[in-house]
Amino acid sequence: MLKFYFNGAPNPTKVALFLEETGLPCELIAVDTRKGDQFKPEFLKVNPNGKVPAIDDDGTFVFDSNAILLYLGEKTGKFMPANTPQSHAQLYSWLMFIATGLGPYSGQAVHFKHFAPKDLEYAHNRYQFEAHRHYKILDDHLARNKYMLGDTYTIVDMALWGWVRMGAFILGEEGFAKYPNVKRVLDEISARPAAVRALALKDKFTFKAEMDDEARHIMFGHLKTKAA
Ligand SMILES: N[C@@H](CCC(=O)N[C@@H](CS)C(=O)NCC(=O)O)C(=O)O
């Protein structure tokens, strides 16, 4: 059976949504990144990058959330656009935009807004600016399109949902309010029963809630290097 290595963070949540939408049977394996589970040798065999999500599909290992969405989409034929190079051009473009732009810039924006020392104004401003720039591109796109690839809900919307669910945390309530079209798609997907179930998966386990010094030293490797 497919093993799903996950926690409640944005990237695993995209895959949780796909699994809930399709009802693919899977075994849930909790990876508590605030306690260092991501560095256990058995997990690093599945994802050498030491991050969630990852899957083990009967011996086929896949890591990186958007790669997993593509793999499962191709395997099941579900939530994919038409199988033509033309449709796939948009699929690949937006998935990469989310994987290399929205996700990483949002992650760094969160880091400098919530977790880094407060005096790093330059870094904070840079990542807020880039996160906003990505949200504006998405908002303009969704002003013209019902979903990311047009009229049909696909894996790209799932990838989007994983991150924009955190929009108010990343940009602040006022910042996020500037993107009503992103909010429309977020609200629509969040109301789907599969999305409600996807968000509830983490509640089957007890994950460490506090981002204390121990968690920071585990997750932010440069702190460890400095201390060594
Ligand atoms: N590009 C990867 C990024 C994965 C990633 O950064 N995951 C975060 C959770 S959203 C994580 O595992 N963080 C723990 C850590 O950095 O130690 C993907 O899309 O799956």
The ligand as a Tripos MOL2 file, in Angstrom:
@<TRIPOS>MOLECULE
LIG
   20    19     1     0     0
SMALL
NO_CHARGES

@<TRIPOS>ATOM
      1 N1         10.1140   21.4720   -2.5510 N.3       1 LIG1
      2 C1          9.6160   20.6730   -1.4830 C.3       1 LIG1
      3 C2          9.6890   21.4570   -0.1970 C.3       1 LIG1
      4 C3          9.3360   20.5890    0.9960 C.3       1 LIG1
      5 C4          9.3810   21.3730    2.2890 C.2       1 LIG1
      6 O1         10.0390   22.4160    2.4190 O.2       1 LIG1
      7 N2          8.6620   20.8570    3.2780 N.am      1 LIG1
      8 C5          8.6310   21.4660    4.5590 C.3       1 LIG1
      9 C6          7.1780   21.4510    5.0560 C.3       1 LIG1
     10 S1          6.1490   22.4470    4.0260 S.3       1 LIG1
     11 C7          9.4930   20.6710    5.5360 C.2       1 LIG1
     12 O2          9.5720   19.4560    5.4670 O.2       1 LIG1
     13 N3         10.1730   21.3620    6.4580 N.am      1 LIG1
     14 C8         10.9830   20.7310    7.4550 C.3       1 LIG1
     15 C9         12.4020   21.1510    7.4040 C.2       1 LIG1
     16 O3         12.7420   22.0190    6.6120 O.co2     1 LIG1
     17 O4         13.1950   20.5810    8.1860 O.co2     1 LIG1
     18 C10         8.1830   20.2200   -1.7910 C.2       1 LIG1
     19 O5          7.4870   20.9150   -2.5340 O.co2     1 LIG1
     20 O6          7.7710   19.1690   -1.3010 O.co2     1 LIG1
@<TRIPOS>BOND
     1     1     2 1
     2     2     3 1
     3     2    18 1
     4     3     4 1
     5     4     5 1
     6     5     6 2
     7     5     7 1
     8     7     8 1
     9     8     9 1
    10     8    11 1
    11     9    10 1
    12    11    12 2
    13    11    13 1
    14    13    14 1
    15    14    15 1
    16    15    16 2
    17    15    17 1
    18    18    19 2
    19    18    20 1
@<TRIPOS>SUBSTRUCTURE
     1 LIG1         1 GROUP 0 **** ****
